[in-house]
């Protein structure tokens, strides 16, 4: 998995600070998006992991949010994705968090659908 940014303050409701990682199959989409192409989307099977921390040094792990692209149709009720909250141990805390997540992610449609992490250059 590729880290998309350094430790940073987050707007995520379950995390003060985060580092976001993206599965290797999405590297070309991320590169295109980072270079200004906003007409790109992840293929089914793409996974992003938002590693959550309570401190600005990202040393106090508190959990994870996982988003998986499950269909090519990004306009469905859950944005063609599946979200899960995991505890620090990796145990599933909310294995079907989609309806709570999609509400915040709905405005994120420039670039990969429902993916709110922005390239540092944007």
NORTAZI-V749926 format. One line per field, one symbol per residue. phi: phi as a letter, one per 40 degrees, with the letter a starting at -180 (. if undefined). Layout:
BEGIN
phi: ???
END
This chain:
BEGIN
phi: .bccacdadbcccbacbabbbbcdcbdcccccccchccbbaccdhcbbbbcbbcbccfbbcbiabbbbcbacccccdbggbbbabbcdcgcccacbcdccccdccdccbcgddgbccbcdcc
END
